[in-house]
Amino acid sequence: MSTRSFTLLGASGLVGGHLLQLLSAEAAYARGTVIGRRPLGLERKNVREFVVDFDRPESFREHLAVDDVFCCLGTTIKKAGSQEAFRKVDSEIPAAVAGEARAAGARQFLIVTAVGANAKSGVFYNRVKGEVEASIATLDFPGGLKVFHPSLIMGERSERRPAERVAMALMTATRPLFAGGLARYRAIDAVAVARAMLHAALREPAAPGVQVYEGARLFALAR
């Protein structure tokens, strides 16, 4: 009988929502926890939900004593309202949670950032994504840090993003052109990212260090 456990952050988002469905149905997990700033009204017998204050580690520390921590937190600068608020959601909170997870004994940490993430990038978005990766990499999780680098993520979001809808239409039409070394820039469905995260947690070797999944490697893992 399985005793494996998980905690998920960002279950209200596009990738996180799909991942929650997959995790809830996965027999390898005996129990799961979802933590967030607002209640989702979950009704799943093997998954418990807790509302936490990410500014107070004591409010979520006990929920991180699990095998696998999945982080799908993310926003946009427009939605966040400022670069500072964006950095908090996409970098500071995940890094703080990862630190608490490592201290609590979590085996591995899996996080979605973005293609082009680089702590030294001149592009603010890419730099923030790279900074959180660099910060978590120093924690040396026993089972490793697994980082996912999708390009444009396809799927139906709750909020309207007209510019993104145009971009998705263009990316869908030109998807066959993104082959070989350009595969890392190919649009990917949100459910495919979620599936890749689940497969990485359960099928990929668990070992210290950082594993990055992007391009062909990401698409292959999502099958």
CYANA upper distance limits for C-alpha pairs under 8 A (distance plus 0.5 A):
  2 SER  CA     27 ALA  CA      8.13
  2 SER  CA     28 ALA  CA      6.40
  2 SER  CA     29 TYR  CA      6.83
  2 SER  CA     30 ALA  CA      6.11
  3 THR  CA     28 ALA  CA      8.46
  3 THR  CA     29 TYR  CA      7.16
  3 THR  CA     30 ALA  CA      5.71
  3 THR  CA     31 ARG  CA      8.06
  4 ARG  CA     28 ALA  CA      6.99
  4 ARG  CA     29 TYR  CA      5.32
  4 ARG  CA     30 ALA  CA      6.08
  4 ARG  CA     31 ARG  CA      7.48
  4 ARG  CA     66 VAL  CA      8.19
  4 ARG  CA     67 ASP  CA      6.76
  5 SER  CA     29 TYR  CA      5.89
  5 SER  CA     30 ALA  CA      6.53
  5 SER  CA     31 ARG  CA      5.57
  5 SER  CA     32 GLY  CA      6.00
  5 SER  CA     66 VAL  CA      5.73
  5 SER  CA     67 ASP  CA      5.81
  5 SER  CA     68 ASP  CA      7.02
  6 PHE  CA     29 TYR  CA      7.76
  6 PHE  CA     31 ARG  CA      7.34
  6 PHE  CA     32 GLY  CA      5.31
  6 PHE  CA     33 THR  CA      6.73
  6 PHE  CA     66 VAL  CA      5.96
  6 PHE  CA     67 ASP  CA      6.31
  6 PHE  CA     68 ASP  CA      5.20
  6 PHE  CA     69 VAL  CA      6.15
  6 PHE  CA     70 PHE  CA      7.94
  7 THR  CA     32 GLY  CA      6.25
  7 THR  CA     33 THR  CA      5.07
  7 THR  CA     34 VAL  CA      6.15
  7 THR  CA     35 ILE  CA      7.82
  7 THR  CA     63 HIS  CA      7.62
  7 THR  CA     64 LEU  CA      6.94
  7 THR  CA     66 VAL  CA      7.24
  7 THR  CA     68 ASP  CA      7.01
  7 THR  CA     69 VAL  CA      5.38
  7 THR  CA     70 PHE  CA      6.73
  8 LEU  CA     16 GLY  CA      8.24
  8 LEU  CA     20 LEU  CA      8.04
  8 LEU  CA     32 GLY  CA      8.33
  8 LEU  CA     33 THR  CA      6.78
  8 LEU  CA     34 VAL  CA      5.37
  8 LEU  CA     35 ILE  CA      6.96
  8 LEU  CA     69 VAL  CA      6.50
  8 LEU  CA     70 PHE  CA      5.31
  8 LEU  CA     71 CYS  CA      6.52
  8 LEU  CA     72 CYS  CA      8.13
  9 LEU  CA     16 GLY  CA      7.92
  9 LEU  CA     34 VAL  CA      6.69
  9 LEU  CA     35 ILE  CA      6.12
  9 LEU  CA     36 GLY  CA      6.81
  9 LEU  CA     69 VAL  CA      8.46
  9 LEU  CA     70 PHE  CA      6.76
  9 LEU  CA     71 CYS  CA      5.35
  9 LEU  CA     72 CYS  CA      6.33
  9 LEU  CA     73 LEU  CA      6.63
 10 GLY  CA     16 GLY  CA      5.81
 10 GLY  CA     17 GLY  CA      8.28
 10 GLY  CA     35 ILE  CA      8.34
 10 GLY  CA     36 GLY  CA      7.31
 10 GLY  CA     71 CYS  CA      6.82
 10 GLY  CA     72 CYS  CA      5.17
 10 GLY  CA     73 LEU  CA      4.90
 10 GLY  CA     74 GLY  CA      7.89
 11 ALA  CA     15 VAL  CA      8.16
 11 ALA  CA     16 GLY  CA      4.61
 11 ALA  CA     17 GLY  CA      5.33
 11 ALA  CA     19 LEU  CA      8.02
 11 ALA  CA     20 LEU  CA      6.80
 11 ALA  CA     34 VAL  CA      7.52
 11 ALA  CA     36 GLY  CA      8.28
 11 ALA  CA     72 CYS  CA      7.59
 12 SER  CA     16 GLY  CA      6.68
 12 SER  CA     17 GLY  CA      6.12
 12 SER  CA     40 LEU  CA      7.78
 13 GLY  CA     17 GLY  CA      6.15
 13 GLY  CA     72 CYS  CA      7.81
 13 GLY  CA     73 LEU  CA      7.89
 13 GLY  CA     74 GLY  CA      8.31
 14 LEU  CA     18 HIS  CA      7.22
 14 LEU  CA    155 GLY  CA      7.59
 14 LEU  CA    156 GLU  CA      8.07
 14 LEU  CA    157 ARG  CA      6.86
 14 LEU  CA    190 ALA  CA      6.84
 15 VAL  CA     19 LEU  CA      6.63
 15 VAL  CA     72 CYS  CA      7.12
 15 VAL  CA    190 ALA  CA      5.48
 15 VAL  CA    191 VAL  CA      6.85
 15 VAL  CA    193 VAL  CA      7.18
 15 VAL  CA    194 ALA  CA      6.19
 16 GLY  CA     20 LEU  CA      6.54
 16 GLY  CA     71 CYS  CA      8.46
 16 GLY  CA     72 CYS  CA      5.89
 16 GLY  CA     73 LEU  CA      8.33
 16 GLY  CA    194 ALA  CA      7.57
 17 GLY  CA     21 GLN  CA      7.10
 18 HIS  CA     22 LEU  CA      6.94
 18 HIS  CA    190 ALA  CA      7.72
 18 HIS  CA    191 VAL  CA      6.04
 18 HIS  CA    194 ALA  CA      6.51
 19 LEU  CA     23 LEU  CA      6.50
 19 LEU  CA    191 VAL  CA      7.80
 19 LEU  CA    194 ALA  CA      5.22
 19 LEU  CA    195 ARG  CA      7.44
 19 LEU  CA    197 MET  CA      8.35
 19 LEU  CA    198 LEU  CA      7.91
 20 LEU  CA     24 SER  CA      6.45
 21 GLN  CA     25 ALA  CA      6.91
 22 LEU  CA     26 GLU  CA      6.65
 22 LEU  CA    194 ALA  CA      8.24
 22 LEU  CA    195 ARG  CA      7.87
 22 LEU  CA    198 LEU  CA      8.04
 23 LEU  CA     29 TYR  CA      7.84
 23 LEU  CA     32 GLY  CA      8.42
 23 LEU  CA    198 LEU  CA      7.78
 24 SER  CA     29 TYR  CA      8.41
 24 SER  CA     32 GLY  CA      8.06
 24 SER  CA     44 ARG  CA      7.81
 24 SER  CA     46 ASN  CA      7.49
 24 SER  CA     47 VAL  CA      7.35
 30 ALA  CA     46 ASN  CA      7.32
 31 ARG  CA     46 ASN  CA      5.52
 31 ARG  CA     47 VAL  CA      6.39
 32 GLY  CA     46 ASN  CA      6.66
 32 GLY  CA     47 VAL  CA      4.96
 32 GLY  CA     48 ARG  CA      6.83
 33 THR  CA     47 VAL  CA      5.87
 33 THR  CA     48 ARG  CA      5.37
 33 THR  CA     49 GLU  CA      6.27
 33 THR  CA     50 PHE  CA      8.04
 33 THR  CA     63 HIS  CA      7.49
 34 VAL  CA     47 VAL  CA      7.66
 34 VAL  CA     48 ARG  CA      6.75
 34 VAL  CA     49 GLU  CA      5.23
 34 VAL  CA     50 PHE  CA      6.78
 35 ILE  CA     49 GLU  CA      6.47
 35 ILE  CA     50 PHE  CA      5.48
 35 ILE  CA     51 VAL  CA      6.34
 35 ILE  CA     52 VAL  CA      6.90
 35 ILE  CA     60 PHE  CA      7.96
 35 ILE  CA     63 HIS  CA      8.34
 36 GLY  CA     50 PHE  CA      7.22
 36 GLY  CA     51 VAL  CA      5.72
 36 GLY  CA     52 VAL  CA      6.24
 36 GLY  CA     53 ASP  CA      8.37
 37 ARG  CA     51 VAL  CA      5.79
 37 ARG  CA     52 VAL  CA      5.96
 37 ARG  CA     53 ASP  CA      6.78
 37 ARG  CA     54 PHE  CA      8.09
 38 ARG  CA     51 VAL  CA      6.29
 38 ARG  CA     52 VAL  CA      8.47
 39 PRO  CA     49 GLU  CA      7.91
 39 PRO  CA     50 PHE  CA      7.83
 39 PRO  CA     51 VAL  CA      6.53
 40 LEU  CA     49 GLU  CA      8.34
 42 LEU  CA     47 VAL  CA      8.41
 42 LEU  CA     48 ARG  CA      8.14
 42 LEU  CA     49 GLU  CA      7.34
 43 GLU  CA     47 VAL  CA      8.46
 44 ARG  CA     48 ARG  CA      7.97
 52 VAL  CA     59 SER  CA      5.99
 52 VAL  CA     60 PHE  CA      6.40
 53 ASP  CA     57 PRO  CA      7.98
 53 ASP  CA     59 SER  CA      6.59
 53 ASP  CA     60 PHE  CA      7.95
 54 PHE  CA     59 SER  CA      7.98
 54 PHE  CA     60 PHE  CA      7.91
 54 PHE  CA     93 ILE  CA      7.05
 56 ARG  CA     60 PHE  CA      8.14
 57 PRO  CA     61 ARG  CA      6.18
 57 PRO  CA     96 ALA  CA      8.37
 57 PRO  CA     97 VAL  CA      8.23
 57 PRO  CA    100 GLU  CA      7.92
 58 GLU  CA     62 GLU  CA      8.05
 60 PHE  CA     64 LEU  CA      7.60
 61 ARG  CA     65 ALA  CA      8.30
 61 ARG  CA     97 VAL  CA      8.47
 61 ARG  CA    100 GLU  CA      6.45
 61 ARG  CA    101 ALA  CA      7.71
 61 ARG  CA    104 ALA  CA      7.71
 62 GLU  CA    104 ALA  CA      7.91
 64 LEU  CA     69 VAL  CA      7.77
 64 LEU  CA    100 GLU  CA      7.61
 64 LEU  CA    101 ALA  CA      5.47
 64 LEU  CA    104 ALA  CA      6.54
 64 LEU  CA    105 GLY  CA      8.27
 64 LEU  CA    106 ALA  CA      7.08
 65 ALA  CA    101 ALA  CA      7.11
 65 ALA  CA    104 ALA  CA      5.34
 65 ALA  CA    105 GLY  CA      6.11
 65 ALA  CA    106 ALA  CA      6.07
 66 VAL  CA    104 ALA  CA      8.39
 66 VAL  CA    105 GLY  CA      7.52
 66 VAL  CA    106 ALA  CA      5.56
 66 VAL  CA    107 ARG  CA      7.79
 67 ASP  CA    105 GLY  CA      8.27
 67 ASP  CA    106 ALA  CA      5.45
 67 ASP  CA    107 ARG  CA      5.35
 67 ASP  CA    108 GLN  CA      7.07
 68 ASP  CA    106 ALA  CA      6.67
 68 ASP  CA    107 ARG  CA      6.46
 68 ASP  CA    108 GLN  CA      5.65
 68 ASP  CA    109 PHE  CA      6.53
 68 ASP  CA    110 LEU  CA      8.03
 68 ASP  CA    201 ALA  CA      7.71
 69 VAL  CA    101 ALA  CA      8.05
 69 VAL  CA    106 ALA  CA      7.51
 69 VAL  CA    108 GLN  CA      6.91
 69 VAL  CA    109 PHE  CA      5.39
 69 VAL  CA    110 LEU  CA      6.65
 70 PHE  CA    109 PHE  CA      6.61
 70 PHE  CA    110 LEU  CA      5.32
 70 PHE  CA    111 ILE  CA      6.44
 70 PHE  CA    197 MET  CA      8.50
 71 CYS  CA     94 PRO  CA      7.52
 71 CYS  CA    109 PHE  CA      8.16
 71 CYS  CA    110 LEU  CA      6.60
 71 CYS  CA    111 ILE  CA      5.13
 71 CYS  CA    112 VAL  CA      7.07
 72 CYS  CA    111 ILE  CA      6.62
 72 CYS  CA    112 VAL  CA      6.09
 73 LEU  CA     89 VAL  CA      7.39
 73 LEU  CA     90 ASP  CA      6.87
 73 LEU  CA     94 PRO  CA      7.86
 73 LEU  CA    112 VAL  CA      8.28
 74 GLY  CA     89 VAL  CA      6.76
 74 GLY  CA     90 ASP  CA      5.69
 75 THR  CA     79 LYS  CA      7.06
 75 THR  CA     80 ALA  CA      7.02
 75 THR  CA     86 PHE  CA      7.12
 75 THR  CA     89 VAL  CA      7.38
 75 THR  CA     90 ASP  CA      7.36
 76 THR  CA     80 ALA  CA      6.43
 76 THR  CA     86 PHE  CA      7.03
 77 ILE  CA     81 GLY  CA      6.31
 77 ILE  CA     82 SER  CA      6.22
 77 ILE  CA     83 GLN  CA      6.44
 77 ILE  CA     85 ALA  CA      8.13
 77 ILE  CA     86 PHE  CA      5.93
 78 LYS  CA     82 SER  CA      7.60
 80 ALA  CA     85 ALA  CA      5.94
 80 ALA  CA     86 PHE  CA      5.85
 81 GLY  CA     85 ALA  CA      7.02
 81 GLY  CA     86 PHE  CA      7.98
 82 SER  CA     86 PHE  CA      6.70
 83 GLN  CA     87 ARG  CA      6.60
 84 GLU  CA     88 LYS  CA      6.83
 85 ALA  CA     89 VAL  CA      7.02
 86 PHE  CA     90 ASP  CA      6.54
 87 ARG  CA     91 SER  CA      5.77
 87 ARG  CA     92 GLU  CA      6.87
 87 ARG  CA    128 VAL  CA      6.86
 88 LYS  CA     92 GLU  CA      5.11
 88 LYS  CA     93 ILE  CA      6.40
 89 VAL  CA     93 ILE  CA      6.08
 89 VAL  CA     94 PRO  CA      7.85
 90 ASP  CA     94 PRO  CA      7.16
 90 ASP  CA    128 VAL  CA      7.73
 90 ASP  CA    129 LYS  CA      7.50
 90 ASP  CA    132 VAL  CA      8.07
 91 SER  CA     95 ALA  CA      6.52
 91 SER  CA    128 VAL  CA      6.82
 91 SER  CA    129 LYS  CA      7.27
 91 SER  CA    131 GLU  CA      7.47
 91 SER  CA    132 VAL  CA      5.31
 92 GLU  CA     96 ALA  CA      6.61
 92 GLU  CA    132 VAL  CA      7.77
 93 ILE  CA     97 VAL  CA      6.60
 94 PRO  CA     98 ALA  CA      6.49
 94 PRO  CA    132 VAL  CA      7.74
 95 ALA  CA     99 GLY  CA      6.73
 95 ALA  CA    132 VAL  CA      6.59
 95 ALA  CA    135 SER  CA      6.93
 95 ALA  CA    136 ILE  CA      6.40
 96 ALA  CA    100 GLU  CA      6.92
 97 VAL  CA    101 ALA  CA      6.50
 98 ALA  CA    102 ARG  CA      6.61
 98 ALA  CA    109 PHE  CA      7.69
 98 ALA  CA    136 ILE  CA      6.93
 98 ALA  CA    139 LEU  CA      8.43
 99 GLY  CA    103 ALA  CA      6.87
 99 GLY  CA    136 ILE  CA      7.94
 99 GLY  CA    139 LEU  CA      7.44
100 GLU  CA    104 ALA  CA      6.57
101 ALA  CA    105 GLY  CA      6.82
101 ALA  CA    106 ALA  CA      5.87
102 ARG  CA    106 ALA  CA      5.95
102 ARG  CA    107 ARG  CA      8.11
102 ARG  CA    139 LEU  CA      7.33
102 ARG  CA    141 PHE  CA      6.89
106 ALA  CA    141 PHE  CA      7.88
107 ARG  CA    141 PHE  CA      6.42
107 ARG  CA    142 PRO  CA      5.88
107 ARG  CA    143 GLY  CA      5.54
107 ARG  CA    144 GLY  CA      7.91
108 GLN  CA    141 PHE  CA      6.01
108 GLN  CA    142 PRO  CA      6.97
108 GLN  CA    143 GLY  CA      5.08
108 GLN  CA    144 GLY  CA      5.65
108 GLN  CA    145 LEU  CA      6.46
108 GLN  CA    146 LYS  CA      8.18
108 GLN  CA    201 ALA  CA      8.44
108 GLN  CA    206 ALA  CA      8.16
109 PHE  CA    141 PHE  CA      7.60
109 PHE  CA    143 GLY  CA      8.39
109 PHE  CA    144 GLY  CA      7.19
109 PHE  CA    145 LEU  CA      5.52
109 PHE  CA    146 LYS  CA      6.78
110 LEU  CA    145 LEU  CA      6.45
110 LEU  CA    146 LYS  CA      5.18
110 LEU  CA    147 VAL  CA      6.42
110 LEU  CA    148 PHE  CA      8.28
110 LEU  CA    197 MET  CA      7.54
110 LEU  CA    201 ALA  CA      8.14
111 ILE  CA    145 LEU  CA      8.43
111 ILE  CA    146 LYS  CA      6.96
111 ILE  CA    147 VAL  CA      5.67
111 ILE  CA    148 PHE  CA      6.74
112 VAL  CA    147 VAL  CA      6.47
112 VAL  CA    148 PHE  CA      5.21
112 VAL  CA    149 HIS  CA      6.96
112 VAL  CA    150 PRO  CA      8.16
113 THR  CA    117 ALA  CA      7.53
113 THR  CA    129 LYS  CA      6.14
113 THR  CA    130 GLY  CA      8.48
113 THR  CA    133 GLU  CA      8.45
113 THR  CA    147 VAL  CA      7.44
113 THR  CA    148 PHE  CA      6.51
113 THR  CA    149 HIS  CA      6.14
113 THR  CA    150 PRO  CA      7.89
114 ALA  CA    126 ASN  CA      7.88
114 ALA  CA    129 LYS  CA      7.23
114 ALA  CA    148 PHE  CA      7.41
114 ALA  CA    149 HIS  CA      4.74
114 ALA  CA    150 PRO  CA      5.74
114 ALA  CA    151 SER  CA      6.71
115 VAL  CA    126 ASN  CA      8.49
115 VAL  CA    149 HIS  CA      4.91
115 VAL  CA    150 PRO  CA      5.98
115 VAL  CA    151 SER  CA      5.90
115 VAL  CA    184 ARG  CA      7.40
115 VAL  CA    185 TYR  CA      7.76
115 VAL  CA    214 GLU  CA      7.57
116 GLY  CA    126 ASN  CA      6.36
116 GLY  CA    149 HIS  CA      8.18
117 ALA  CA    121 SER  CA      8.13
117 ALA  CA    125 TYR  CA      8.43
117 ALA  CA    126 ASN  CA      4.94
117 ALA  CA    127 ARG  CA      6.67
117 ALA  CA    128 VAL  CA      8.07
117 ALA  CA    129 LYS  CA      5.58
117 ALA  CA    130 GLY  CA      4.93
117 ALA  CA    149 HIS  CA      8.25
118 ASN  CA    126 ASN  CA      6.19
118 ASN  CA    127 ARG  CA      5.64
118 ASN  CA    128 VAL  CA      8.22
118 ASN  CA    129 LYS  CA      7.22
118 ASN  CA    130 GLY  CA      4.47
118 ASN  CA    131 GLU  CA      7.49
119 ALA  CA    126 ASN  CA      7.74
119 ALA  CA    127 ARG  CA      4.95
119 ALA  CA    128 VAL  CA      7.05
119 ALA  CA    129 LYS  CA      7.61
119 ALA  CA    130 GLY  CA      4.54
119 ALA  CA    131 GLU  CA      5.10
119 ALA  CA    134 ALA  CA      7.68
120 LYS  CA    127 ARG  CA      6.47
120 LYS  CA    130 GLY  CA      8.06
121 SER  CA    126 ASN  CA      6.65
121 SER  CA    127 ARG  CA      5.42
122 GLY  CA    126 ASN  CA      8.37
122 GLY  CA    127 ARG  CA      7.35
123 VAL  CA    127 ARG  CA      6.49
124 PHE  CA    128 VAL  CA      6.68
125 TYR  CA    129 LYS  CA      6.91
126 ASN  CA    130 GLY  CA      6.61
127 ARG  CA    131 GLU  CA      6.54
128 VAL  CA    132 VAL  CA      6.93
129 LYS  CA    133 GLU  CA      7.03
130 GLY  CA    134 ALA  CA      6.69
131 GLU  CA    135 SER  CA      6.63
132 VAL  CA    136 ILE  CA      6.70
133 GLU  CA    137 ALA  CA      6.52
133 GLU  CA    147 VAL  CA      8.11
134 ALA  CA    138 THR  CA      7.32
135 SER  CA    139 LEU  CA      8.14
136 ILE  CA    140 ASP  CA      8.47
136 ILE  CA    145 LEU  CA      8.07
137 ALA  CA    145 LEU  CA      7.03
137 ALA  CA    209 GLY  CA      7.88
137 ALA  CA    210 VAL  CA      7.15
140 ASP  CA    144 GLY  CA      7.10
140 ASP  CA    145 LEU  CA      8.09
140 ASP  CA    208 PRO  CA      6.62
140 ASP  CA    209 GLY  CA      7.00
141 PHE  CA    145 LEU  CA      6.91
141 PHE  CA    208 PRO  CA      6.46
141 PHE  CA    209 GLY  CA      7.99
142 PRO  CA    206 ALA  CA      8.09
142 PRO  CA    207 ALA  CA      6.60
142 PRO  CA    208 PRO  CA      5.48
143 GLY  CA    205 PRO  CA      8.47
143 GLY  CA    206 ALA  CA      4.80
143 GLY  CA    207 ALA  CA      4.91
143 GLY  CA    208 PRO  CA      5.73
143 GLY  CA    209 GLY  CA      8.36
144 GLY  CA    206 ALA  CA      6.76
144 GLY  CA    207 ALA  CA      5.73
144 GLY  CA    208 PRO  CA      4.68
144 GLY  CA    209 GLY  CA      5.40
144 GLY  CA    210 VAL  CA      6.33
144 GLY  CA    211 GLN  CA      7.92
145 LEU  CA    208 PRO  CA      7.90
145 LEU  CA    209 GLY  CA      6.69
145 LEU  CA    210 VAL  CA      5.29
145 LEU  CA    211 GLN  CA      6.80
146 LYS  CA    200 ALA  CA      8.16
146 LYS  CA    210 VAL  CA      6.36
146 LYS  CA    211 GLN  CA      5.33
146 LYS  CA    212 VAL  CA      6.51
146 LYS  CA    213 TYR  CA      8.07
147 VAL  CA    210 VAL  CA      7.84
147 VAL  CA    211 GLN  CA      6.62
147 VAL  CA    212 VAL  CA      5.28
147 VAL  CA    213 TYR  CA      6.64
148 PHE  CA    193 VAL  CA      8.35
148 PHE  CA    197 MET  CA      8.17
148 PHE  CA    212 VAL  CA      6.46
148 PHE  CA    213 TYR  CA      5.37
148 PHE  CA    214 GLU  CA      6.74
148 PHE  CA    218 LEU  CA      7.93
149 HIS  CA    184 ARG  CA      8.40
149 HIS  CA    212 VAL  CA      7.70
149 HIS  CA    213 TYR  CA      6.47
149 HIS  CA    214 GLU  CA      5.36
149 HIS  CA    215 GLY  CA      8.32
149 HIS  CA    218 LEU  CA      8.33
150 PRO  CA    184 ARG  CA      7.75
150 PRO  CA    185 TYR  CA      8.18
150 PRO  CA    187 ALA  CA      7.99
150 PRO  CA    188 ILE  CA      7.24
150 PRO  CA    193 VAL  CA      7.83
150 PRO  CA    214 GLU  CA      6.72
150 PRO  CA    215 GLY  CA      8.10
150 PRO  CA    218 LEU  CA      8.30
151 SER  CA    184 ARG  CA      7.19
151 SER  CA    185 TYR  CA      5.69
151 SER  CA    186 ARG  CA      6.68
151 SER  CA    187 ALA  CA      6.04
151 SER  CA    188 ILE  CA      7.32
152 LEU  CA    168 MET  CA      7.87
152 LEU  CA    185 TYR  CA      8.10
152 LEU  CA    186 ARG  CA      7.78
152 LEU  CA    187 ALA  CA      5.23
152 LEU  CA    188 ILE  CA      6.89
153 ILE  CA    187 ALA  CA      6.41
153 ILE  CA    188 ILE  CA      5.68
153 ILE  CA    189 ASP  CA      6.08
153 ILE  CA    190 ALA  CA      6.10
154 MET  CA    168 MET  CA      7.13
154 MET  CA    187 ALA  CA      7.15
154 MET  CA    188 ILE  CA      6.26
154 MET  CA    189 ASP  CA      4.93
154 MET  CA    190 ALA  CA      6.14
155 GLY  CA    189 ASP  CA      6.61
155 GLY  CA    190 ALA  CA      6.37
161 ARG  CA    165 ARG  CA      6.76
162 PRO  CA    166 VAL  CA      7.01
163 ALA  CA    167 ALA  CA      6.84
164 GLU  CA    168 MET  CA      6.54
165 ARG  CA    169 ALA  CA      6.75
166 VAL  CA    170 LEU  CA      6.84
167 ALA  CA    171 MET  CA      6.55
168 MET  CA    172 THR  CA      6.45
168 MET  CA    187 ALA  CA      8.05
169 ALA  CA    173 ALA  CA      6.76
170 LEU  CA    174 THR  CA      6.69
171 MET  CA    175 ARG  CA      6.12
171 MET  CA    186 ARG  CA      7.70
171 MET  CA    187 ALA  CA      6.55
172 THR  CA    187 ALA  CA      7.55
174 THR  CA    178 PHE  CA      7.85
175 ARG  CA    186 ARG  CA      6.52
175 ARG  CA    187 ALA  CA      7.46
178 PHE  CA    182 LEU  CA      5.39
178 PHE  CA    183 ALA  CA      5.44
178 PHE  CA    184 ARG  CA      8.38
178 PHE  CA    185 TYR  CA      7.30
178 PHE  CA    186 ARG  CA      6.03
179 ALA  CA    183 ALA  CA      5.31
180 GLY  CA    216 ALA  CA      8.34
181 GLY  CA    215 GLY  CA      8.33
182 LEU  CA    186 ARG  CA      7.57
182 LEU  CA    215 GLY  CA      8.09
183 ALA  CA    215 GLY  CA      5.16
183 ALA  CA    216 ALA  CA      6.46
184 ARG  CA    214 GLU  CA      6.12
184 ARG  CA    215 GLY  CA      4.00
184 ARG  CA    216 ALA  CA      7.39
185 TYR  CA    215 GLY  CA      7.49
186 ARG  CA    215 GLY  CA      7.87
188 ILE  CA    192 ALA  CA      7.23
188 ILE  CA    193 VAL  CA      7.69
189 ASP  CA    193 VAL  CA      7.17
190 ALA  CA    194 ALA  CA      6.85
191 VAL  CA    195 ARG  CA      6.55
192 ALA  CA    196 ALA  CA      6.61
192 ALA  CA    219 PHE  CA      8.06
192 ALA  CA    222 ALA  CA      5.63
192 ALA  CA    223 ARG  CA      8.00
193 VAL  CA    197 MET  CA      6.82
193 VAL  CA    218 LEU  CA      8.20
193 VAL  CA    222 ALA  CA      6.96
194 ALA  CA    198 LEU  CA      6.89
194 ALA  CA    222 ALA  CA      8.27
195 ARG  CA    199 HIS  CA      6.65
195 ARG  CA    221 LEU  CA      8.22
195 ARG  CA    222 ALA  CA      5.66
195 ARG  CA    223 ARG  CA      8.05
196 ALA  CA    200 ALA  CA      6.47
196 ALA  CA    218 LEU  CA      7.12
196 ALA  CA    219 PHE  CA      8.17
196 ALA  CA    221 LEU  CA      5.52
196 ALA  CA    222 ALA  CA      4.58
196 ALA  CA    223 ARG  CA      8.03
197 MET  CA    201 ALA  CA      6.74
197 MET  CA    222 ALA  CA      8.37
198 LEU  CA    202 LEU  CA      6.85
199 HIS  CA    203 ARG  CA      5.85
199 HIS  CA    204 GLU  CA      7.49
199 HIS  CA    221 LEU  CA      7.09
199 HIS  CA    222 ALA  CA      7.77
200 ALA  CA    204 GLU  CA      5.33
200 ALA  CA    221 LEU  CA      7.70
201 ALA  CA    206 ALA  CA      8.43
213 TYR  CA    217 ARG  CA      6.23
213 TYR  CA    218 LEU  CA      5.39
214 GLU  CA    218 LEU  CA      5.12
214 GLU  CA    219 PHE  CA      8.07
215 GLY  CA    219 PHE  CA      6.89
216 ALA  CA    220 ALA  CA      6.49
217 ARG  CA    221 LEU  CA      6.73
218 LEU  CA    222 ALA  CA      6.78
219 PHE  CA    223 ARG  CA      7.29
